[in-house]
Amino acid sequence: MFCLFPHPCKAADKSFTVVLDAGHGGKDPGTIGSHPSHREKDIAFNITMAVGKLLNKKHPNIKVVYTRQTDVFVELGRRAEIANKAKADLFVSIHVNSLPQNATRRVTGVQSYTLSLKTAETNLEVEKRENSVIAMEGEAAKKYNYNASAESNIMFELMQDRDMKESVEFAKLAQNEMIHTGGRKDMGVKQANLAVLRLTYMPSVLLEVGYISTPSEENFLMSSQGQSTMAACIYNAIAKYVEKQTGKQANLEKVEKPKPETTQPADTAKAETEQQTTQTAEPATPSETDSPTMYHVQILAGSKKLKDNDKQFKGLKVDMHKEGNTYKYTYGSVATLQEAKALKKSIIDKFPQAFIVQF
């Protein structure tokens, strides 16, 4: 088979390879929400791993490669290198959007980005934010040649023409899934000169799964339900794309659209995104929880009840408080804020996301 492009052509019997790229990581937290623990790198990682799990379970014929499987910093060039070395058929980079902290407007919605060297002005902020990680790479950043010459730009566009068309095809599938299956607002399929896409030699798309700078979407993205919903949408898009490319029937994931009133608070959701369960807990006694003068340290929250000896409590004796459809689990009960701070400090190694509450 003869190829016009530098990356290998896909043989008919070759397994389909998808590279999943969890944006940011390690020293690069990405965008930050209303609390320091609400980080883009964690949301992107959780969704990415969930997508991979679905692919391995429902489409074992699809080979899944990750650019990172832990909380580590991976250079943009290295991410592309992993994809190129794997001779991937599709590269999907997962990110979370944000507006500047001083922005006066609230924006919601999802976006799917493909590569372009002719960037519309409205996409420059996304370009700057997603490419800003280059500054963390020191000498390694020189390889990007971000201010490319006109000649190299022309050659690049010729080499990438076929992949660009397929990138747009997948971007439309992903956008459609996130909107119609996931119930998110449509912010469009767009183009931008993103380094992580520019260095890959296969159809490549960067997905912005919501705005962490908008409280309602921050709540959604920090919840296990929100993350599993977005993972299912991205998985479905990949499955449909593979079906079009190979003829192998897509085994789609059913998604129950989340109800806004059941999405758990953002400041407590991180714990549940990391630890999910179906077990139950016994309610705390009124004398410990009902007094407005008592302080507690909240360690977990979620829509499911847990047993009082659940392993997620890591050996602590906890109290349960139910507010609407959310179960909140707290440790200790003290009369002063100073005591509460000391209590929190004593368990911060086990529960870094813990915070003080007063009932």
N, C-alpha and C positions, 0 to 999 in steps of 0.2 A: 504494500500500500504506500502511495506517495503522499508526503505531507508538505504543505506550503508554509507551515508554521514551525517554530523551534521546539514546541512541546510535542511529545509523541501522540500519534493518532490512536484512537481507541479501537481496539480489535473487537470483533463481534463477540468473542468468548471471554473477553476481559471483564473481571468484576468491576462494578462501578465503585469508585472511591470518592468519598466526601471528606473534606477537611473542615472540621468545626473549630472556629477560632473564638475563644472567650476574650473579649476586649480587655485591655489593661492588665493589671496584676502586679503583685509584689509591691515595690516602692511607688508604683503608679496606680493610685486608687480610682482614677477616672473622675467622673462627676460625683458630687457629694450632695446628699439630701438634707433634710432638716436636722438630722442627728449625725454626728461623726461616724457612727457605725453603719449608716445607710450609704453604701458605696457601690458605684457602678461595677467595679471589678467583681464583687460578690454576686450581684444580680446576674451579670453576664455569665459568670462561671456556673451558677446553679442552673440557669436555663440551658446552657450549652451541654452540660453533663446529662440533663434530662432528655435533650434531643438525641444525644448519642445512645442513651439507654433504650429509647423507643426504637431507634434504628436497629440496634442489635437484637432486640426482642422481636420486632415485627418484620424486619427485612435483613435476615442474616446474610443474604447475598450481597449486601452493600457493605463495603469495607469502610470503617470509620477511623479517621486519624484526627488527633487533637493537637493543637499548637501548645496547649498547656493543660495539665491535669491536676495542678496544685496552684497555690497562690504564689506564683513567681513572676518576675519581670522578664518578658520575652521581647526582644527587639523586633520592630516591624519587619525588618529585612529577614530575620530568622523565621518569622511566621510564614512569610512567602516562600522561604527556602524549604521549609518543611513540606509545604504544599507541592512545590515543584519537584522535590525529590520523590515524593509519593506518587508522582504522575497522576495527580488528582483530576477528577472529572468535574468537580464543583468545589468552590471555596466559599464558606459562609462565615462571616464575621459578625458577632452579636454584641451590640452596644446599647447604652441608655442615653437618651437625649437630655439636654438641659438648656435653660436660658441663664444669662448672667444673673448674679445675686441681686443686682440693682434694677432688674427688669420690673416694670410696673404691670405687665400683662401676664396672664396665665394661659398656657398653651397645652393642649392635649393632642395625642395622636401618634401614629406610627409612620415611619418613613423607610423606604428601601432605596439604597444608593448603589448605582453602578458607576463605573469610571468614565471620566471625561477630562480632557485637557483644556476644554473650553468651558470654564465654569461660570454659571450664572451668578450674579452678585448676591442673590438671596441665599446661596449655599456656602458663602465664604466662611461664615461662622462655624459651620460643621467642619469644613476643611481645616480651619485653624485649630479647632479643639482636638479633632482626631489625629492630626499630624503633629500636635504639640509634644507628643511623647518623644519625638526625634531629639528634642533638646536634652533628654535624659540619657541619650546614648553616646554622648561624647564623640570620640574620634570615629566611632562606627557610623555616625550619621553622614559622613562624607560620601558613602556609597550611594546615597539616594539621588544625588545630583538633582535636587528638587527644582532648581531653576534651569531646566533643560533648554538646549538650543532649539531653534526652529527646525533644523534638519533632523535632530534626534526625535523631536515630537512627531514629525511626519512619518519617520520610520516606525516609531512606536505605534501610531494609529493604524498603519497598514498591517503590522504584525498582530494587533489586537482586534481587528475588525470582526472576525468570526466570533471570537469569544465575547465581544461586546454585545452582539445580537443575542447570544444565548444567555448572557448575564441579565439582559433586560427581560428575557422570557421568564427566567427564574424569579427576578425581582417582582414581576407582576403576579406570579403565583403566590409568593410570600405575602405581598401586600394584600391580595385578595383574601388569603386565609386569615391574616391578622384582623382584617376588617369584618368579614362576614362570619367567620367561624369564631374568632376571639372577641368580636363586638367592640373593637377599638375604632377610633376616629381616623379617617383617611387623610394623611398629610402628603400623600403622593409618592410616586416613583421618581427619583431625582438623580442627578449626576453631579459628581464632584471629583476633584483630583486628589484622591486619598492614597497615601503611600502604600498602605497595606494591600490595596487592590492593584496599584500600578506595577508592583513587582511580581505578580503572579502570572503564570502562563496557562490559565484555564478560566472558564466562566467564574466570575467572582462578584459577590454582593455583600454589602455591609448593611445590616438591619438595625435600625434605631427603634427599640420596642416600647418607647414611651418617655415621658418627661418626668425626671425625678425632681425637677424644680417646681412642679405643680402638685400640691398636696394630695389630690384625689388619685393621681397616677402614681405618686410615691407610695401611697397606701397599697395600691394594687400590685405594684412591682415588688414590694417588700413582703407580700403575702405568699404563702405556699401555693394558694389557689391561682394567684396571678401568674406566678412563675411557671406552674404546670400548664396553664392555659396557653401562654406564649410558646412554651416548648412544643406543645401539641400542634400549634399552628405552623411552626417552622418545620416540624417533622412532616406534616401533611404536605407542605409545599415541596419538600425534598422528594417525598414519595411520588408525588404527581410528576415532578420533573424527571425522575428516573424512569417512570412509566413511559413518558414521551420519548426519552432517549433510547430505552432498551426494549420496550414492549412488555416488560414485566409488570404485572398488575399491581397497583398501589393498594396496600393494606392500611387504610386510613384510621386515624385515631378520632374517636368521638369526643367532642368537647361540649361541656355544659357551660354556657355563657355565664360569667360571674355576675352576681347581683351586687350593685354598689353598697347596699345597706348591710351586706354580710362580710364585706372586706374588712379584715382586722386592722387595728391602728398601726401606722407605720412604725411608731417607736417601740413596738413590742413584737413585730412580725418577724424580725430577723432570726430569732431563736427557732421559730417554727419552720422557717424555710430550710434550716439545717437538720431538723429533727422532726419527723412526722410519725404519728402513731394513731392507733384506733382504741387505745385503752382509756380507762376512766379513773376519776379521782373522787374521794369523799369530800364534801364541803366542810369548810372550816367552821368553828363554833362562832356564833354571833358576838360573843364577848371579845373575841380576838380581832374581829374585822370591822365591826360597826362603829366603833368609837372614832370620831373625827380628830381626836388628839393623838392617835397612834400612827406611827410610821412603819412602813414595810419595805422590803426590797423585792421588786418584781423581777423574776428570772425567766419566765416563759409566758406565752399567751397563744391561744389558738381556738379553733372552732370545735375541737374535740376534747372530751373529758379524759383525764388520765388517772390511773390508779395511784394511791398515795406512795406506793413503792416503785413507781415507774423508774426505769434506768435513766431517763432523761433528767431526773432530779439529782443524779450523781450522789446519792446517799443522804441528801438533805431532807429534813422534815418540812414540808411546805403546806401552805394554806391555799384553798381555792376560792376565788370570787367570780361570780358570773355576772356579766353586764351585757344584756341583750343576748346575742348569739356567740359571745366571746367568753372563754374561760381564761382567767388570769391567775397565775400561780406566784405566790409571794413567799419569802423566807423571813422569819423573825417578826417581832412586834415590839417596838420601843416607843418611848414617850417623847424623845427629843430628836431634832434633826442631826445633832452631833453624834448621837448614838447610832442613828441610821447610817450615817456616813461610815462609821467604824464597822458596822455590820456589812455594808456593801463591800468595803475594802477586804473583809475577811473571806469573801467568796469570789472576788473579781477574777481570780485565776481560773476558776471553774466556769464562771458566767461573765465574760467580759462585756456582754450587752446589758447586764443588770442595771437597774436604776431605781431611785427611791420614789415611793408613792405614799399618799396619805388618804385614807378612807374616812 
